[in-house]
């Protein structure tokens, strides 16, 4: 693999261009915060599916569209032994992430093991529609619904917080 060096400004320019291109291609306003968040989530999903071994899914199948569970992407590996839970936040340049948002995300484990909590914080009021997955199925994803059972059966879980902030 060839490594290319890029400045922080060059990296930001690339990320910004890629996110705005995806927002426009998906019919979402590039200047709209929610549209940019959604495009950033799409891009991160594509990157993870292309680089993380063992995960094979369609991008649309891993994207959640409900802000109440504080996760944007949920992946389960083909072997059925590993979950990857991601929050992807697109921030304008030079705007810092609020530390409490990061802490809240990394403290989700205790909430996710509670099936009743997952069900009560499922679809219905996310910024992208009424379903939790982009396809609009309206169902809580099995990966979170069965989170507690998966942990009990030996699954490992990784949490990624990805941001431009």
HUZIHU-V715516 format. One record per run of one state. SS is the DSSP state (alpha for helix, beta for strand, coil for the rest). FROM is the first residue (numbers start at 1). TO is the last residue. If there is no record, write none. Layout:
SS/FROM/TO
SS/FROM/TO
This chain:
coil/1/7
alpha/8/25
coil/26/32
alpha/33/51
coil/52/58
alpha/59/62
beta/63/64
coil/65/66
alpha/67/69
coil/70/72
beta/73/76
coil/77/81
beta/82/89
coil/90/98
alpha/99/106
coil/107/108
alpha/109/112
coil/113/114
alpha/115/120
coil/121/125
beta/126/126
coil/127/128
beta/129/129
coil/130/132
beta/133/133
coil/134/141
alpha/142/145
coil/146/146
alpha/147/152
coil/153/155
beta/156/163
coil/164/165
